Amino acid sequence: MSIESLRQRVNKTKTNYDLALAQFRKETKNLIVVEERLKDIKEAQHITQTVAQTIQQQAHKKIARVVTACLQTVFTDMDYKFKLKFERKRNRTEATPVLIKDGHELANPFDKTEKDNRSSESGGVLDIAGFTCQVAAIVLSKPPIRPILIMDEPFKSLSVEYQQGARQMIQMLAKDFGIQFIMVTHETQLMMGKVVEL
């Protein structure tokens, strides 16, 4: 092999080396930029999660307070409380409603797939809890929506003995939150305000 051909091979190898080195330096700079962006994204994600958690806790306090107060207004002979249990699933936060009776957490009575759980508490309790969750959603909505709730037999499962408490609850909610309730019912104890009989 001649010196000239060796020189050409060395020059070609050096050119390839210089190109590879330039590409390496460029990719190293890109990597530094990407790592900085990733660091910023992780920091932003942490801030967002912290803010979301704070908002969840504030919303939970308000919702739990309203629903618990309503349950206790209607069911004066029992100690019901309401809370939301937050869990991270599939990179999202999911809220599960929980009823607490006499200090004991009940199996999820709101889960329609588990019939045993629904039968463990009267439908009236679920009617009140579900109704007041709707009220809480109206009260907490941003931007505010018109505070009106139209209902068709909202307390159909509620025992007669608790209907007076439900009536007091509706009056309390209307007064405290300025919500207008329009309700279709056959229960005379629940009739209040302007009554239209058909």
Buried (B, 14 or more C-beta within 10 A) or exposed (E): EEEEEEEEEEEEEEEEEEEEEEEEEEEEEEEEEEEEEEEEEEEEEEEEEEEEEEEBEEBBEEBBEBBBBBBBBBBEEEBBBBBBEBEEEEEEEEBEBBBBBEEEEBEBBBEEEEEEBBEBBBBBBBBBBBBBBEBBEBBEEEEEEEBEBEBEBBBEEBEEEBBEBBBBBBBEBBEEEEBEBEBEBEBEBBBEEEEEEE
